[in-house]
Amino acid sequence: MSIFTPTNQIRLTNVAIVRMKKGGKRFEIACYKNKVVSWRNKVEKDIDEVLQTHSVFTNVSKGQVAKKEDLLKAFDTDNETEVCLQILAKGELQVSERERQSQLEAMFRDIATLVADKCVNPDTKRPYTVGLIERAMKDAHYSVKPTKSTKQQALDVIRLLKSTIQIERARMRLRLELPSKEARRIREKVIAHLTIEEESWTPDLEIVALVDPGCFRLIDEVVRTDSKGRGSVEVLSLKDIEEGDEVLK
């Protein structure tokens, strides 16, 4: 059986709707189920695997397509793909209350898993269990933000939990090899970011040290630039941890 569909209407099925209100009007995009969160978490990188169509709607359920002049007024462009990307990034995913709760619970656990994987108790160097991090997040009344990536929220949680439990990013162990001519000058530039474990001149300077992961790029850039490519930074281990999980008494 064929159904007449007006040219300004598109029929879609099995759709997840992302909605945004802007410039006094409602705009919606049609996505594949379960793909919106994957895109926001940077797991899915192919936009065509997320969008059912690059069209922008005023009402997906009725198949009503937004007018180009309305897009231009609200988004300063009538390029529908660009508008879709804006809505996908900042719009509200329309799901049932049951689906929403399930997604929030899954994100909550994903965030806790990332934190547990990246952090240790600074006193014992032991990692925390995912369950313990989840409990600490609940005690701190952390609320998941559906439009924010789990990686970014994990960093937010680490900052939040520092006020309630002993926690810090597990540090990387690096080996720095610095040519003797520039070694002292480079050392002075990076020393504030290092916890030195070993240091020797042979005749170049070799340093084995622990660093916060957030400082790695800065150290690597200083060594490469100031040594004119003759120095090197080698990652010996991504996480300096003791075996076994940390358990709160």
JOCOR-V938825 format. One record per residue. N is the residue number from 1. SS is DSSP state (a for helix, b for strand, c for the rest). PSI is psi in whole degrees, -180 to 180 (none if undefined). OMEGA is omega as a letter, one per 40 degrees, with the letter a starting at -180 (NA if undefined). Layout:
n = <N & N>
ss = <SS & SS>
psi = <PSI & PSI>
omega = <OMEGA & OMEGA>
This chain:
n = <1 & 2 & 3 & 4 & 5 & 6 & 7 & 8 & 9 & 10 & 11 & 12 & 13 & 14 & 15 & 16 & 17 & 18 & 19 & 20 & 21 & 22 & 23 & 24 & 25 & 26 & 27 & 28 & 29 & 30 & 31 & 32 & 33 & 34 & 35 & 36 & 37 & 38 & 39 & 40 & 41 & 42 & 43 & 44 & 45 & 46 & 47 & 48 & 49 & 50 & 51 & 52 & 53 & 54 & 55 & 56 & 57 & 58 & 59 & 60 & 61 & 62 & 63 & 64 & 65 & 66 & 67 & 68 & 69 & 70 & 71 & 72 & 73 & 74 & 75 & 76 & 77 & 78 & 79 & 80 & 81 & 82 & 83 & 84 & 85 & 86 & 87 & 88 & 89 & 90 & 91 & 92 & 93 & 94 & 95 & 96 & 97 & 98 & 99 & 100 & 101 & 102 & 103 & 104 & 105 & 106 & 107 & 108 & 109 & 110 & 111 & 112 & 113 & 114 & 115 & 116 & 117 & 118 & 119 & 120 & 121 & 122 & 123 & 124 & 125 & 126 & 127 & 128 & 129 & 130 & 131 & 132 & 133 & 134 & 135 & 136 & 137 & 138 & 139 & 140 & 141 & 142 & 143 & 144 & 145 & 146 & 147 & 148 & 149 & 150 & 151 & 152 & 153 & 154 & 155 & 156 & 157 & 158 & 159 & 160 & 161 & 162 & 163 & 164 & 165 & 166 & 167 & 168 & 169 & 170 & 171 & 172 & 173 & 174 & 175 & 176 & 177 & 178 & 179 & 180 & 181 & 182 & 183 & 184 & 185 & 186 & 187 & 188 & 189 & 190 & 191 & 192 & 193 & 194 & 195 & 196 & 197 & 198 & 199 & 200 & 201 & 202 & 203 & 204 & 205 & 206 & 207 & 208 & 209 & 210 & 211 & 212 & 213 & 214 & 215 & 216 & 217 & 218 & 219 & 220 & 221 & 222 & 223 & 224 & 225 & 226 & 227 & 228 & 229 & 230 & 231 & 232 & 233 & 234 & 235 & 236 & 237 & 238 & 239 & 240 & 241 & 242 & 243 & 244 & 245 & 246 & 247 & 248 & 249>
ss = <c & c & c & c & c & c & c & c & b & c & c & c & c & c & b & b & b & b & b & b & b & b & c & c & b & b & b & b & b & b & b & b & c & c & a & a & a & a & a & a & c & c & c & c & c & c & a & a & a & c & b & c & c & c & c & c & b & b & b & c & c & c & c & b & b & c & c & a & a & a & a & a & a & a & a & c & c & c & c & a & a & a & a & a & a & a & a & a & a & a & c & b & b & b & c & c & a & a & a & a & a & a & a & a & a & a & a & a & a & a & a & a & a & a & a & a & a & a & b & b & c & c & c & c & c & b & b & b & c & a & a & a & a & a & a & a & a & a & a & c & c & c & c & c & c & c & c & c & c & a & a & a & a & a & a & a & a & a & a & a & a & c & c & c & c & c & c & b & b & c & c & b & b & b & b & b & b & b & c & a & a & a & a & a & a & a & a & a & a & a & a & a & a & c & b & b & b & b & b & b & b & c & c & c & b & b & b & b & b & b & b & c & a & a & a & a & a & a & a & a & a & a & a & a & a & a & c & c & c & c & c & b & b & b & b & b & b & c & c & c & c & b & b & b & b & b & c & c & c>
psi = <131 & 145 & 128 & 127 & 121 & 153 & -23 & 15 & 142 & 131 & 129 & 152 & 163 & 54 & 145 & 127 & 133 & 127 & 144 & 136 & 125 & 139 & 30 & 7 & 158 & 133 & 141 & 151 & 153 & 121 & 164 & 144 & 144 & -2 & -23 & -49 & -39 & -40 & -45 & -28 & 5 & 25 & -48 & 128 & -8 & 110 & -29 & -16 & -10 & -47 & 131 & -30 & 152 & 8 & 149 & 135 & 160 & -25 & 105 & -44 & -36 & -2 & 25 & 118 & 140 & 148 & 145 & -36 & -32 & -38 & -44 & -41 & -41 & -37 & 0 & 21 & 150 & 13 & 110 & -32 & -43 & -41 & -42 & -42 & -38 & -45 & -40 & -37 & -40 & -7 & 173 & 123 & 124 & 109 & 164 & 160 & -38 & -44 & -42 & -46 & -40 & -42 & -41 & -40 & -40 & -42 & -39 & -46 & -38 & -42 & -46 & -38 & -42 & -44 & -46 & -35 & -31 & -13 & 163 & 167 & 120 & -23 & -39 & -15 & 17 & 145 & 155 & 153 & 156 & -42 & -39 & -41 & -41 & -43 & -41 & -37 & -42 & -42 & -31 & 1 & 42 & 131 & 129 & 140 & 106 & -28 & 0 & 142 & 152 & -34 & -44 & -39 & -32 & -41 & -39 & -42 & -41 & -46 & -41 & -44 & -17 & -21 & -8 & -29 & 163 & 107 & 142 & 162 & 135 & 133 & 153 & 150 & 124 & 154 & 120 & 129 & 115 & 128 & 140 & -36 & -41 & -1 & -48 & -41 & -44 & -41 & -43 & -33 & -31 & -8 & -32 & -20 & 0 & 143 & 100 & 131 & -40 & 148 & 128 & 152 & 126 & 45 & -11 & 163 & 127 & 128 & 132 & 125 & 161 & 140 & 153 & 136 & -31 & -16 & -6 & -49 & -41 & -47 & -46 & -42 & -42 & -46 & -47 & -44 & -51 & -22 & 2 & 40 & 0 & -17 & 169 & 155 & 120 & 131 & 116 & -37 & 143 & -28 & 127 & 96 & 155 & 152 & 148 & 153 & 147 & 135 & 129 & 134 & none>
omega = <i & i & i & i & i & a & i & i & i & i & i & i & i & a & i & a & i & a & i & i & a & i & i & a & i & i & a & i & a & a & i & a & i & a & a & a & i & i & a & i & i & i & i & a & a & a & i & i & a & a & i & i & i & i & i & a & i & i & a & a & i & i & a & a & i & i & a & a & i & i & a & a & a & a & a & i & i & i & a & i & i & i & i & a & i & a & i & a & a & a & a & i & a & i & i & a & i & i & a & a & i & i & i & i & i & i & i & a & i & i & i & i & i & a & a & a & a & a & i & i & a & a & a & a & i & i & i & i & i & a & i & i & i & a & i & i & i & i & i & i & i & i & i & i & a & a & a & a & a & i & i & i & i & i & i & a & i & i & a & a & i & i & a & i & i & a & i & i & i & a & i & i & a & i & i & i & a & i & a & a & a & a & a & a & i & i & a & a & a & a & a & a & a & i & a & i & i & i & a & i & a & e & i & a & i & a & i & a & i & i & i & a & a & a & a & a & a & a & a & a & i & a & a & a & a & i & a & i & a & i & a & i & a & i & i & i & a & a & i & a & i & i & i & a & i & a & i & i & NA>
